[in-house]
Amino acid sequence: MDCLVGKPAPAFELNAVVNGEFTKVSSASFKGKWTVLLFYPLDFTFV
Amino acid sequence: MLGVSVDSHFSHRVYLKTARSEGGIEGVTLPLLADLGGAVARSYGVLLDMGISLRGSFLIDPDGVIQHVTMNAPPVGRSVDETIRVIEAFQFHKQHGEVCPANWKPGAKSMKPTLDGLKDYMRAAK
């Protein structure tokens, strides 16, 4: 896979928990803001 | 700032409500996104063959362009300080146009990206 730096962030829409509530989060909502997307392996791992 | 894993939003909800001493992250206010099946992790190049994600961080600018990536194998966590430093440096560059040499931090001298700018920077660094 090619390096993504300098490329448009791949788009998505996912189920999410925001402030304790179920909702959907779309990458389209990031426009105009600095955003950090943190991928992590699994909930409840130790690190 | 958003967290993403291949867990469901149901798992995320319990994870956010479970005490730190029990392996949860109670008190964290980060939105958590449910990438069940890992399609989004795959599109960002962080999905392992076993179906879970690496520890990948992606800084996306206001135009939707990725400016910075880190990827760790699962056993080692990220540096929050370094993530913040890089965000501040990219924001500084976007605002002022000057570039940020190695180990730049807010308040440190930046550089005009020209030969004269380099000379000015190196003179000041002496």
Backbone of each chain as nested JSON, in Angstrom:
{
  "chains": [
    {"id": "A", "residues": [
      {"number": 1, "name": "MET", "atoms": {"N": [0.836, -1.2, 0.0], "CA": [0.0, 0.0, 0.0], "C": [0.874, 1.255, 0.0]}},
      {"number": 2, "name": "ASP", "atoms": {"N": [0.465, 2.252, -0.81], "CA": [1.235, 3.491, -0.898], "C": [1.107, 4.305, 0.38]}},
      {"number": 3, "name": "CYS", "atoms": {"N": [2.13, 5.112, 0.621], "CA": [2.118, 6.001, 1.792], "C": [0.995, 7.032, 1.64]}},
      {"number": 4, "name": "LEU", "atoms": {"N": [0.301, 7.308, 2.735], "CA": [-0.864, 8.2, 2.676], "C": [-0.52, 9.671, 2.936]}},
      {"number": 5, "name": "VAL", "atoms": {"N": [0.724, 9.947, 3.355], "CA": [1.064, 11.339, 3.67], "C": [0.96, 12.186, 2.401]}},
      {"number": 6, "name": "GLY", "atoms": {"N": [0.254, 13.314, 2.519], "CA": [0.059, 14.204, 1.385], "C": [-1.159, 13.842, 0.555]}},
      {"number": 7, "name": "LYS", "atoms": {"N": [-1.838, 12.771, 0.933], "CA": [-3.022, 12.339, 0.185], "C": [-4.299, 12.644, 0.979]}},
      {"number": 8, "name": "PRO", "atoms": {"N": [-5.454, 12.698, 0.286], "CA": [-6.71, 12.904, 1.007], "C": [-6.977, 11.736, 1.952]}},
      {"number": 9, "name": "ALA", "atoms": {"N": [-7.464, 12.032, 3.153], "CA": [-7.79, 10.983, 4.113], "C": [-8.929, 10.132, 3.567]}},
      {"number": 10, "name": "PRO", "atoms": {"N": [-8.792, 8.785, 3.575], "CA": [-9.892, 7.928, 3.106], "C": [-11.183, 8.231, 3.871]}},
      {"number": 11, "name": "ALA", "atoms": {"N": [-12.295, 8.281, 3.138], "CA": [-13.586, 8.653, 3.721], "C": [-14.229, 7.467, 4.429]}},
      {"number": 12, "name": "PHE", "atoms": {"N": [-15.067, 7.752, 5.429], "CA": [-15.8, 6.688, 6.122], "C": [-16.965, 7.283, 6.883]}},
      {"number": 13, "name": "GLU", "atoms": {"N": [-17.892, 6.398, 7.265], "CA": [-18.923, 6.744, 8.243], "C": [-19.098, 5.525, 9.137]}},
      {"number": 14, "name": "LEU", "atoms": {"N": [-18.967, 5.72, 10.454], "CA": [-18.982, 4.591, 11.39], "C": [-19.912, 4.86, 12.565]}},
      {"number": 15, "name": "ASN", "atoms": {"N": [-20.448, 3.766, 13.132], "CA": [-21.102, 3.879, 14.432], "C": [-20.056, 4.332, 15.452]}},
      {"number": 16, "name": "ALA", "atoms": {"N": [-20.495, 5.076, 16.455], "CA": [-19.543, 5.617, 17.421], "C": [-20.228, 5.842, 18.76]}},
      {"number": 17, "name": "VAL", "atoms": {"N": [-19.377, 6.026, 19.785], "CA": [-19.849, 6.487, 21.086], "C": [-19.249, 7.868, 21.304]}},
      {"number": 18, "name": "VAL", "atoms": {"N": [-20.109, 8.868, 21.441], "CA": [-19.658, 10.242, 21.686], "C": [-20.419, 10.749, 22.908]}},
      {"number": 19, "name": "ASN", "atoms": {"N": [-19.68, 11.138, 23.938], "CA": [-20.276, 11.59, 25.204], "C": [-21.276, 10.567, 25.753]}},
      {"number": 20, "name": "GLY", "atoms": {"N": [-20.931, 9.293, 25.637], "CA": [-21.76, 8.229, 26.211], "C": [-22.954, 7.831, 25.363]}},
      {"number": 21, "name": "GLU", "atoms": {"N": [-23.161, 8.508, 24.229], "CA": [-24.344, 8.222, 23.395], "C": [-23.924, 7.551, 22.088]}},
      {"number": 22, "name": "PHE", "atoms": {"N": [-24.777, 6.662, 21.582], "CA": [-24.544, 6.068, 20.264], "C": [-24.884, 7.083, 19.178]}},
      {"number": 23, "name": "THR", "atoms": {"N": [-23.992, 7.184, 18.205], "CA": [-24.206, 8.113, 17.096], "C": [-23.41, 7.62, 15.892]}},
      {"number": 24, "name": "LYS", "atoms": {"N": [-23.411, 8.377, 14.818], "CA": [-22.557, 8.073, 13.664], "C": [-21.547, 9.203, 13.523]}},
      {"number": 25, "name": "VAL", "atoms": {"N": [-20.343, 8.85, 13.116], "CA": [-19.323, 9.863, 12.84], "C": [-18.852, 9.668, 11.402]}},
      {"number": 26, "name": "SER", "atoms": {"N": [-18.887, 10.757, 10.652], "CA": [-18.465, 10.718, 9.256], "C": [-17.191, 11.539, 9.079]}},
      {"number": 27, "name": "SER", "atoms": {"N": [-16.312, 11.071, 8.206], "CA": [-15.073, 11.82, 7.945], "C": [-15.391, 13.185, 7.326]}},
      {"number": 28, "name": "ALA", "atoms": {"N": [-16.559, 13.33, 6.714], "CA": [-16.928, 14.628, 6.125], "C": [-17.012, 15.714, 7.196]}},
      {"number": 29, "name": "SER", "atoms": {"N": [-17.264, 15.295, 8.45], "CA": [-17.401, 16.288, 9.534], "C": [-16.048, 16.872, 9.956]}},
      {"number": 30, "name": "PHE", "atoms": {"N": [-14.933, 16.344, 9.436], "CA": [-13.603, 16.85, 9.826], "C": [-13.211, 18.096, 9.039]}},
      {"number": 31, "name": "LYS", "atoms": {"N": [-13.892, 18.355, 7.91], "CA": [-13.489, 19.466, 7.034], "C": [-13.428, 20.776, 7.811]}},
      {"number": 32, "name": "GLY", "atoms": {"N": [-12.321, 21.501, 7.629], "CA": [-12.159, 22.777, 8.317], "C": [-11.535, 22.666, 9.695]}},
      {"number": 33, "name": "LYS", "atoms": {"N": [-11.229, 21.432, 10.125], "CA": [-10.622, 21.235, 11.461], "C": [-9.384, 20.366, 11.339]}},
      {"number": 34, "name": "TRP", "atoms": {"N": [-8.46, 20.569, 12.267], "CA": [-7.348, 19.624, 12.421], "C": [-7.885, 18.417, 13.172]}},
      {"number": 35, "name": "THR", "atoms": {"N": [-7.632, 17.211, 12.655], "CA": [-8.18, 15.994, 13.245], "C": [-7.07, 14.967, 13.417]}},
      {"number": 36, "name": "VAL", "atoms": {"N": [-7.066, 14.285, 14.558], "CA": [-6.162, 13.14, 14.732], "C": [-7.003, 11.882, 14.864]}},
      {"number": 37, "name": "LEU", "atoms": {"N": [-6.736, 10.932, 13.983], "CA": [-7.413, 9.637, 14.007], "C": [-6.453, 8.639, 14.654]}},
      {"number": 38, "name": "LEU", "atoms": {"N": [-6.859, 8.074, 15.786], "CA": [-6.008, 7.136, 16.523], "C": [-6.571, 5.731, 16.385]}},
      {"number": 39, "name": "PHE", "atoms": {"N": [-5.896, 4.894, 15.618], "CA": [-6.29, 3.483, 15.574], "C": [-5.599, 2.748, 16.716]}},
      {"number": 40, "name": "TYR", "atoms": {"N": [-6.327, 1.843, 17.37], "CA": [-5.722, 1.004, 18.416], "C": [-6.264, -0.414, 18.246]}},
      {"number": 41, "name": "PRO", "atoms": {"N": [-5.518, -1.408, 18.766], "CA": [-5.857, -2.807, 18.406], "C": [-7.239, -3.232, 18.887]}},
      {"number": 42, "name": "LEU", "atoms": {"N": [-7.515, -3.102, 20.167], "CA": [-8.773, -3.585, 20.732], "C": [-9.082, -2.84, 22.031]}},
      {"number": 43, "name": "ASP", "atoms": {"N": [-10.361, -2.734, 22.356], "CA": [-10.754, -2.279, 23.679], "C": [-10.193, -3.245, 24.731]}},
      {"number": 44, "name": "PHE", "atoms": {"N": [-9.879, -2.75, 25.904], "CA": [-9.486, -3.567, 27.07], "C": [-8.138, -4.263, 26.921]}},
      {"number": 45, "name": "THR", "atoms": {"N": [-7.312, -3.861, 25.953], "CA": [-5.936, -4.359, 25.984], "C": [-5.194, -3.518, 27.012]}},
      {"number": 46, "name": "PHE", "atoms": {"N": [-3.933, -3.854, 27.284], "CA": [-3.292, -3.311, 28.479], "C": [-2.552, -2.006, 28.258]}},
      {"number": 47, "name": "VAL", "atoms": {"N": [-2.124, -1.722, 27.006], "CA": [-1.306, -0.531, 26.772], "C": [-2.194, 0.709, 26.686]}}
    ]},
    {"id": "B", "residues": [
      {"number": 1, "name": "MET", "atoms": {"N": [-9.821, 14.911, 17.904], "CA": [-9.145, 13.645, 18.228], "C": [-10.195, 12.546, 18.372]}},
      {"number": 2, "name": "LEU", "atoms": {"N": [-9.992, 11.437, 17.639], "CA": [-10.964, 10.346, 17.617], "C": [-10.237, 9.013, 17.724]}},
      {"number": 3, "name": "GLY", "atoms": {"N": [-10.791, 8.076, 18.497], "CA": [-10.228, 6.735, 18.57], "C": [-11.008, 5.79, 17.669]}},
      {"number": 4, "name": "VAL", "atoms": {"N": [-10.295, 4.824, 17.059], "CA": [-10.932, 3.839, 16.186], "C": [-10.37, 2.459, 16.498]}},
      {"number": 5, "name": "SER", "atoms": {"N": [-11.232, 1.469, 16.695], "CA": [-10.786, 0.075, 16.736], "C": [-11.837, -0.784, 16.05]}},
      {"number": 6, "name": "VAL", "atoms": {"N": [-11.54, -2.073, 15.919], "CA": [-12.466, -2.985, 15.227], "C": [-13.56, -3.505, 16.168]}},
      {"number": 7, "name": "ASP", "atoms": {"N": [-13.616, -2.96, 17.396], "CA": [-14.689, -3.336, 18.328], "C": [-15.995, -2.637, 17.941]}},
      {"number": 8, "name": "SER", "atoms": {"N": [-17.106, -3.179, 18.464], "CA": [-18.415, -2.562, 18.217], "C": [-18.601, -1.323, 19.09]}},
      {"number": 9, "name": "HIS", "atoms": {"N": [-19.599, -0.508, 18.748], "CA": [-19.9, 0.652, 19.599], "C": [-20.439, 0.195, 20.952]}},
      {"number": 10, "name": "PHE", "atoms": {"N": [-20.991, -1.022, 21.018], "CA": [-21.458, -1.542, 22.31], "C": [-20.273, -1.809, 23.235]}},
      {"number": 11, "name": "SER", "atoms": {"N": [-19.228, -2.416, 22.681], "CA": [-18.0, -2.637, 23.45], "C": [-17.377, -1.295, 23.864]}},
      {"number": 12, "name": "HIS", "atoms": {"N": [-17.322, -0.35, 22.922], "CA": [-16.736, 0.971, 23.221], "C": [-17.448, 1.627, 24.402]}},
      {"number": 13, "name": "ARG", "atoms": {"N": [-18.78, 1.5, 24.429], "CA": [-19.556, 2.152, 25.488], "C": [-19.156, 1.603, 26.864]}},
      {"number": 14, "name": "VAL", "atoms": {"N": [-18.997, 0.271, 26.942], "CA": [-18.618, -0.342, 28.223], "C": [-17.163, -0.002, 28.567]}},
      {"number": 15, "name": "TYR", "atoms": {"N": [-16.297, -0.008, 27.553], "CA": [-14.872, 0.342, 27.748], "C": [-14.755, 1.738, 28.375]}},
      {"number": 16, "name": "LEU", "atoms": {"N": [-15.574, 2.676, 27.894], "CA": [-15.53, 4.066, 28.377], "C": [-16.083, 4.197, 29.798]}},
      {"number": 17, "name": "LYS", "atoms": {"N": [-16.863, 3.208, 30.232], "CA": [-17.48, 3.278, 31.563], "C": [-16.768, 2.417, 32.6]}},
      {"number": 18, "name": "THR", "atoms": {"N": [-15.766, 1.65, 32.161], "CA": [-15.074, 0.725, 33.069], "C": [-13.871, 1.421, 33.721]}},
      {"number": 19, "name": "ALA", "atoms": {"N": [-13.703, 1.178, 35.023], "CA": [-12.608, 1.81, 35.78], "C": [-11.246, 1.443, 35.196]}},
      {"number": 20, "name": "ARG", "atoms": {"N": [-10.274, 2.378, 35.347], "CA": [-8.903, 2.131, 34.862], "C": [-8.317, 0.871, 35.5]}},
      {"number": 21, "name": "SER", "atoms": {"N": [-8.622, 0.666, 36.794], "CA": [-8.067, -0.486, 37.51], "C": [-8.622, -1.803, 36.96]}},
      {"number": 22, "name": "GLU", "atoms": {"N": [-9.721, -1.742, 36.239], "CA": [-10.321, -2.937, 35.641], "C": [-10.021, -3.028, 34.146]}},
      {"number": 23, "name": "GLY", "atoms": {"N": [-9.102, -2.199, 33.668], "CA": [-8.716, -2.266, 32.261], "C": [-9.531, -1.367, 31.347]}},
      {"number": 24, "name": "GLY", "atoms": {"N": [-10.412, -0.557, 31.936], "CA": [-11.205, 0.368, 31.134], "C": [-10.522, 1.728, 31.015]}},
      {"number": 25, "name": "ILE", "atoms": {"N": [-11.261, 2.694, 30.481], "CA": [-10.72, 4.051, 30.306], "C": [-11.739, 5.08, 30.808]}},
      {"number": 26, "name": "GLU", "atoms": {"N": [-12.345, 4.762, 31.971], "CA": [-13.344, 5.663, 32.553], "C": [-12.788, 7.085, 32.641]}},
      {"number": 27, "name": "GLY", "atoms": {"N": [-13.606, 8.064, 32.265], "CA": [-13.182, 9.474, 32.332], "C": [-12.681, 10.005, 30.999]}},
      {"number": 28, "name": "VAL", "atoms": {"N": [-12.339, 9.11, 30.068], "CA": [-11.879, 9.551, 28.746], "C": [-13.08, 10.106, 27.968]}},
      {"number": 29, "name": "THR", "atoms": {"N": [-12.891, 11.259, 27.324], "CA": [-13.992, 11.899, 26.594], "C": [-13.828, 11.791, 25.072]}},
      {"number": 30, "name": "LEU", "atoms": {"N": [-12.803, 11.062, 24.652], "CA": [-12.537, 10.868, 23.22], "C": [-13.705, 10.124, 22.567]}},
      {"number": 31, "name": "PRO", "atoms": {"N": [-14.238, 10.605, 21.439], "CA": [-15.197, 9.784, 20.694], "C": [-14.519, 8.485, 20.239]}},
      {"number": 32, "name": "LEU", "atoms": {"N": [-15.214, 7.346, 20.376], "CA": [-14.668, 6.068, 19.896], "C": [-15.519, 5.545, 18.753]}},
      {"number": 33, "name": "LEU", "atoms": {"N": [-14.854, 5.205, 17.65], "CA": [-15.535, 4.779, 16.427], "C": [-15.414, 3.269, 16.258]}},
      {"number": 34, "name": "ALA", "atoms": {"N": [-16.503, 2.643, 15.801], "CA": [-16.574, 1.187, 15.702], "C": [-16.326, 0.751, 14.26]}},
      {"number": 35, "name": "ASP", "atoms": {"N": [-15.114, 0.286, 13.999], "CA": [-14.727, -0.151, 12.65], "C": [-14.866, -1.673, 12.559]}},
      {"number": 36, "name": "LEU", "atoms": {"N": [-16.083, -2.176, 12.793], "CA": [-16.314, -3.629, 12.763], "C": [-15.967, -4.176, 11.384]}},
      {"number": 37, "name": "GLY", "atoms": {"N": [-15.133, -5.219, 11.362], "CA": [-14.695, -5.782, 10.09], "C": [-13.39, -5.16, 9.596]}},
      {"number": 38, "name": "GLY", "atoms": {"N": [-13.052, -3.967, 10.095], "CA": [-11.741, -3.391, 9.812], "C": [-11.589, -2.713, 8.459]}},
      {"number": 39, "name": "ALA", "atoms": {"N": [-12.699, -2.408, 7.787], "CA": [-12.577, -1.818, 6.442], "C": [-11.855, -0.466, 6.477]}},
      {"number": 40, "name": "VAL", "atoms": {"N": [-12.134, 0.329, 7.526], "CA": [-11.483, 1.649, 7.596], "C": [-10.003, 1.48, 7.928]}},
      {"number": 41, "name": "ALA", "atoms": {"N": [-9.695, 0.575, 8.884], "CA": [-8.276, 0.305, 9.201], "C": [-7.535, -0.148, 7.946]}},
      {"number": 42, "name": "ARG", "atoms": {"N": [-8.196, -0.978, 7.118], "CA": [-7.551, -1.438, 5.886], "C": [-7.295, -0.265, 4.95]}},
      {"number": 43, "name": "SER", "atoms": {"N": [-8.265, 0.645, 4.842], "CA": [-8.099, 1.769, 3.908], "C": [-6.993, 2.728, 4.367]}},
      {"number": 44, "name": "TYR", "atoms": {"N": [-6.674, 2.713, 5.672], "CA": [-5.57, 3.537, 6.188], "C": [-4.263, 2.736, 6.295]}},
      {"number": 45, "name": "GLY", "atoms": {"N": [-4.309, 1.447, 5.897], "CA": [-3.082, 0.643, 5.864], "C": [-2.615, 0.158, 7.214]}},
      {"number": 46, "name": "VAL", "atoms": {"N": [-3.512, 0.094, 8.22], "CA": [-3.088, -0.318, 9.559], "C": [-3.723, -1.639, 10.013]}},
      {"number": 47, "name": "LEU", "atoms": {"N": [-4.438, -2.344, 9.101], "CA": [-5.093, -3.59, 9.507], "C": [-4.111, -4.756, 9.427]}},
      {"number": 48, "name": "LEU", "atoms": {"N": [-3.938, -5.47, 10.536], "CA": [-3.098, -6.67, 10.551], "C": [-3.891, -7.853, 9.986]}},
      {"number": 49, "name": "ASP", "atoms": {"N": [-3.178, -8.89, 9.506], "CA": [-3.844, -10.071, 8.932], "C": [-4.816, -10.705, 9.924]}},
      {"number": 50, "name": "MET", "atoms": {"N": [-4.492, -10.63, 11.217], "CA": [-5.353, -11.26, 12.22], "C": [-6.638, -10.471, 12.462]}},
      {"number": 51, "name": "GLY", "atoms": {"N": [-6.804, -9.316, 11.803], "CA": [-8.088, -8.613, 11.856], "C": [-8.155, -7.457, 12.819]}},
      {"number": 52, "name": "ILE", "atoms": {"N": [-7.06, -7.215, 13.571], "CA": [-7.029, -6.033, 14.443], "C": [-6.07, -4.995, 13.867]}},
      {"number": 53, "name": "SER", "atoms": {"N": [-6.121, -3.815, 14.453], "CA": [-5.376, -2.689, 13.899], "C": [-4.053, -2.474, 14.639]}},
      {"number": 54, "name": "LEU", "atoms": {"N": [-3.074, -1.967, 13.924], "CA": [-1.871, -1.424, 14.553], "C": [-2.247, -0.176, 15.343]}},
      {"number": 55, "name": "ARG", "atoms": {"N": [-1.299, 0.336, 16.128], "CA": [-1.482, 1.649, 16.744], "C": [-1.05, 2.702, 15.722]}},
      {"number": 56, "name": "GLY", "atoms": {"N": [-2.002, 3.15, 14.933], "CA": [-1.695, 4.12, 13.874], "C": [-2.302, 5.468, 14.214]}},
      {"number": 57, "name": "SER", "atoms": {"N": [-1.526, 6.535, 14.009], "CA": [-2.041, 7.894, 14.221], "C": [-1.952, 8.66, 12.914]}},
      {"number": 58, "name": "PHE", "atoms": {"N": [-3.021, 9.361, 12.56], "CA": [-3.083, 10.104, 11.305], "C": [-3.519, 11.527, 11.61]}},
      {"number": 59, "name": "LEU", "atoms": {"N": [-2.665, 12.494, 11.272], "CA": [-3.031, 13.905, 11.426], "C": [-3.601, 14.396, 10.097]}},
      {"number": 60, "name": "ILE", "atoms": {"N": [-4.865, 14.843, 10.146], "CA": [-5.573, 15.288, 8.941], "C": [-5.772, 16.795, 9.033]}},
      {"number": 61, "name": "ASP", "atoms": {"N": [-5.364, 17.524, 7.997], "CA": [-5.445, 18.99, 8.049], "C": [-6.862, 19.467, 7.689]}},
      {"number": 62, "name": "PRO", "atoms": {"N": [-7.133, 20.777, 7.815], "CA": [-8.498, 21.269, 7.577], "C": [-9.0, 21.033, 6.15]}},
      {"number": 63, "name": "ASP", "atoms": {"N": [-8.082, 20.761, 5.208], "CA": [-8.493, 20.446, 3.828], "C": [-8.714, 18.948, 3.613]}},
      {"number": 64, "name": "GLY", "atoms": {"N": [-8.571, 18.141, 4.687], "CA": [-8.795, 16.698, 4.555], "C": [-7.578, 15.933, 4.058]}},
      {"number": 65, "name": "VAL", "atoms": {"N": [-6.397, 16.573, 4.102], "CA": [-5.169, 15.928, 3.622], "C": [-4.361, 15.421, 4.819]}},
      {"number": 66, "name": "ILE", "atoms": {"N": [-3.836, 14.198, 4.701], "CA": [-3.031, 13.601, 5.773], "C": [-1.641, 14.237, 5.771]}},
      {"number": 67, "name": "GLN", "atoms": {"N": [-1.234, 14.781, 6.918], "CA": [0.064, 15.466, 7.024], "C": [1.099, 14.669, 7.814]}},
      {"number": 68, "name": "HIS", "atoms": {"N": [0.646, 13.701, 8.597], "CA": [1.582, 13.017, 9.505], "C": [1.016, 11.655, 9.863]}},
      {"number": 69, "name": "VAL", "atoms": {"N": [1.884, 10.638, 9.872], "CA": [1.458, 9.275, 10.2], "C": [2.467, 8.647, 11.148]}},
      {"number": 70, "name": "THR", "atoms": {"N": [1.992, 7.954, 12.184], "CA": [2.867, 7.042, 12.926], "C": [2.165, 5.693, 12.989]}},
      {"number": 71, "name": "MET", "atoms": {"N": [2.962, 4.615, 13.013], "CA": [2.407, 3.263, 13.163], "C": [3.292, 2.487, 14.119]}},
      {"number": 72, "name": "ASN", "atoms": {"N": [2.679, 1.979, 15.193], "CA": [3.402, 1.115, 16.136], "C": [2.785, -0.272, 16.113]}},
      {"number": 73, "name": "ALA", "atoms": {"N": [3.644, -1.3, 16.27], "CA": [3.118, -2.628, 16.567], "C": [2.407, -2.549, 17.932]}},
      {"number": 74, "name": "PRO", "atoms": {"N": [1.431, -3.439, 18.15], "CA": [0.583, -3.306, 19.335], "C": [1.275, -3.189, 20.693]}},
      {"number": 75, "name": "PRO", "atoms": {"N": [2.449, -3.798, 20.958], "CA": [2.932, -3.787, 22.344], "C": [3.366, -2.428, 22.899]}},
      {"number": 76, "name": "VAL", "atoms": {"N": [3.631, -1.444, 22.029], "CA": [4.191, -0.184, 22.526], "C": [3.27, 0.986, 22.195]}},
      {"number": 77, "name": "GLY", "atoms": {"N": [2.958, 1.772, 23.214], "CA": [2.067, 2.919, 23.063], "C": [2.763, 4.109, 22.433]}},
      {"number": 78, "name": "ARG", "atoms": {"N": [1.95, 5.113, 22.1], "CA": [2.436, 6.304, 21.409], "C": [2.94, 7.36, 22.377]}},
      {"number": 79, "name": "SER", "atoms": {"N": [3.604, 8.396, 21.847], "CA": [3.987, 9.559, 22.641], "C": [2.963, 10.666, 22.428]}},
      {"number": 80, "name": "VAL", "atoms": {"N": [2.217, 10.985, 23.476], "CA": [1.251, 12.081, 23.388], "C": [1.976, 13.399, 23.14]}},
      {"number": 81, "name": "ASP", "atoms": {"N": [3.119, 13.59, 23.83], "CA": [3.889, 14.837, 23.658], "C": [4.305, 15.034, 22.203]}},
      {"number": 82, "name": "GLU", "atoms": {"N": [4.771, 13.967, 21.568], "CA": [5.229, 14.089, 20.183], "C": [4.045, 14.371, 19.25]}},
      {"number": 83, "name": "THR", "atoms": {"N": [2.918, 13.726, 19.509], "CA": [1.735, 13.986, 18.686], "C": [1.355, 15.462, 18.767]}},
      {"number": 84, "name": "ILE", "atoms": {"N": [1.352, 16.018, 19.976], "CA": [0.984, 17.428, 20.159], "C": [2.016, 18.341, 19.495]}},
      {"number": 85, "name": "ARG", "atoms": {"N": [3.304, 17.994, 19.646], "CA": [4.362, 18.812, 19.032], "C": [4.173, 18.901, 17.516]}},
      {"number": 86, "name": "VAL", "atoms": {"N": [3.873, 17.767, 16.895], "CA": [3.72, 17.737, 15.435], "C": [2.482, 18.531, 15.009]}},
      {"number": 87, "name": "ILE", "atoms": {"N": [1.378, 18.4, 15.75], "CA": [0.174, 19.188, 15.43], "C": [0.515, 20.677, 15.493]}},
      {"number": 88, "name": "GLU", "atoms": {"N": [1.184, 21.101, 16.574], "CA": [1.5, 22.525, 16.732], "C": [2.432, 23.015, 15.626]}},
      {"number": 89, "name": "ALA", "atoms": {"N": [3.363, 22.149, 15.218], "CA": [4.303, 22.547, 14.161], "C": [3.586, 22.702, 12.814]}},
      {"number": 90, "name": "PHE", "atoms": {"N": [2.693, 21.774, 12.486], "CA": [1.946, 21.898, 11.225], "C": [1.014, 23.11, 11.253]}},
      {"number": 91, "name": "GLN", "atoms": {"N": [0.408, 23.36, 12.404], "CA": [-0.464, 24.538, 12.507], "C": [0.351, 25.82, 12.351]}},
      {"number": 92, "name": "PHE", "atoms": {"N": [1.548, 25.839, 12.961], "CA": [2.438, 27.0, 12.846], "C": [2.798, 27.232, 11.383]}},
      {"number": 93, "name": "HIS", "atoms": {"N": [3.172, 26.138, 10.695], "CA": [3.56, 26.259, 9.289], "C": [2.399, 26.779, 8.444]}},
      {"number": 94, "name": "LYS", "atoms": {"N": [1.201, 26.247, 8.696], "CA": [0.032, 26.658, 7.91], "C": [-0.259, 28.148, 8.115]}},
      {"number": 95, "name": "GLN", "atoms": {"N": [-0.064, 28.612, 9.351], "CA": [-0.388, 29.998, 9.681], "C": [0.681, 30.977, 9.197]}},
      {"number": 96, "name": "HIS", "atoms": {"N": [1.964, 30.597, 9.369], "CA": [3.049, 31.554, 9.129], "C": [3.856, 31.278, 7.869]}},
      {"number": 97, "name": "GLY", "atoms": {"N": [3.725, 30.068, 7.305], "CA": [4.46, 29.749, 6.083], "C": [5.893, 29.318, 6.313]}},
      {"number": 98, "name": "GLU", "atoms": {"N": [6.435, 29.591, 7.522], "CA": [7.818, 29.187, 7.784], "C": [7.858, 27.706, 8.142]}},
      {"number": 99, "name": "VAL", "atoms": {"N": [9.025, 27.088, 7.967], "CA": [9.16, 25.652, 8.218], "C": [9.792, 25.414, 9.586]}},
      {"number": 100, "name": "CYS", "atoms": {"N": [9.579, 24.227, 10.12], "CA": [9.952, 23.887, 11.492], "C": [11.042, 22.82, 11.488]}},
      {"number": 101, "name": "PRO", "atoms": {"N": [12.3, 23.208, 11.769], "CA": [13.388, 22.228, 11.774], "C": [13.207, 21.161, 12.868]}},
      {"number": 102, "name": "ALA", "atoms": {"N": [14.097, 20.164, 12.845], "CA": [14.029, 19.036, 13.792], "C": [13.868, 19.53, 15.219]}},
      {"number": 103, "name": "ASN", "atoms": {"N": [13.021, 18.853, 15.971], "CA": [12.803, 19.132, 17.396], "C": [12.185, 20.499, 17.669]}},
      {"number": 104, "name": "TRP", "atoms": {"N": [11.65, 21.158, 16.629], "CA": [10.988, 22.451, 16.823], "C": [9.87, 22.318, 17.857]}},
      {"number": 105, "name": "LYS", "atoms": {"N": [9.764, 23.343, 18.694], "CA": [8.643, 23.431, 19.632], "C": [8.097, 24.84, 19.565]}},
      {"number": 106, "name": "PRO", "atoms": {"N": [6.838, 25.065, 19.988], "CA": [6.298, 26.426, 19.98], "C": [7.231, 27.371, 20.744]}},
      {"number": 107, "name": "GLY", "atoms": {"N": [7.492, 28.525, 20.148], "CA": [8.389, 29.504, 20.754], "C": [9.799, 29.414, 20.2]}},
      {"number": 108, "name": "ALA", "atoms": {"N": [10.159, 28.257, 19.636], "CA": [11.499, 28.101, 19.059], "C": [11.545, 28.807, 17.705]}},
      {"number": 109, "name": "LYS", "atoms": {"N": [12.771, 29.045, 17.221], "CA": [12.926, 29.739, 15.951], "C": [12.533, 28.809, 14.801]}},
      {"number": 110, "name": "SER", "atoms": {"N": [11.771, 29.358, 13.859], "CA": [11.447, 28.621, 12.643], "C": [12.309, 29.192, 11.522]}},
      {"number": 111, "name": "MET", "atoms": {"N": [12.088, 28.704, 10.313], "CA": [12.986, 29.078, 9.218], "C": [12.177, 29.462, 7.984]}},
      {"number": 112, "name": "LYS", "atoms": {"N": [12.582, 30.547, 7.308], "CA": [12.004, 30.823, 5.989], "C": [12.586, 29.8, 5.018]}},
      {"number": 113, "name": "PRO", "atoms": {"N": [11.764, 29.142, 4.193], "CA": [12.283, 28.069, 3.347], "C": [13.002, 28.598, 2.113]}},
      {"number": 114, "name": "THR", "atoms": {"N": [14.046, 29.387, 2.355], "CA": [14.888, 29.923, 1.285], "C": [16.343, 29.806, 1.734]}},
      {"number": 115, "name": "LEU", "atoms": {"N": [17.284, 30.027, 0.81], "CA": [18.703, 29.962, 1.169], "C": [19.032, 31.038, 2.206]}},
      {"number": 116, "name": "ASP", "atoms": {"N": [18.498, 32.259, 2.0], "CA": [18.725, 33.321, 2.986], "C": [18.117, 32.952, 4.333]}},
      {"number": 117, "name": "GLY", "atoms": {"N": [16.932, 32.335, 4.28], "CA": [16.277, 31.909, 5.511], "C": [17.117, 30.903, 6.272]}},
      {"number": 118, "name": "LEU", "atoms": {"N": [17.713, 29.981, 5.539], "CA": [18.593, 28.983, 6.161], "C": [19.79, 29.671, 6.821]}},
      {"number": 119, "name": "LYS", "atoms": {"N": [20.375, 30.66, 6.098], "CA": [21.541, 31.368, 6.648], "C": [21.163, 32.112, 7.922]}},
      {"number": 120, "name": "ASP", "atoms": {"N": [20.014, 32.794, 7.888], "CA": [19.541, 33.505, 9.088], "C": [19.376, 32.544, 10.252]}},
      {"number": 121, "name": "TYR", "atoms": {"N": [18.773, 31.392, 9.946], "CA": [18.487, 30.409, 10.995], "C": [19.79, 29.901, 11.607]}},
      {"number": 122, "name": "MET", "atoms": {"N": [20.766, 29.571, 10.747], "CA": [22.016, 28.99, 11.243], "C": [22.835, 30.041, 12.005]}},
      {"number": 123, "name": "ARG", "atoms": {"N": [22.748, 31.307, 11.569], "CA": [23.458, 32.376, 12.276], "C": [22.897, 32.504, 13.695]}},
      {"number": 124, "name": "ALA", "atoms": {"N": [21.58, 32.464, 13.806], "CA": [20.934, 32.607, 15.113], "C": [21.214, 31.4, 15.997]}},
      {"number": 125, "name": "ALA", "atoms": {"N": [21.445, 30.234, 15.37], "CA": [21.624, 28.998, 16.138], "C": [23.007, 28.915, 16.776]}},
      {"number": 126, "name": "LYS", "atoms": {"N": [23.939, 29.757, 16.3], "CA": [25.317, 29.689, 16.813], "C": [25.398, 30.165, 18.263]}}
    ]}
  ]
}
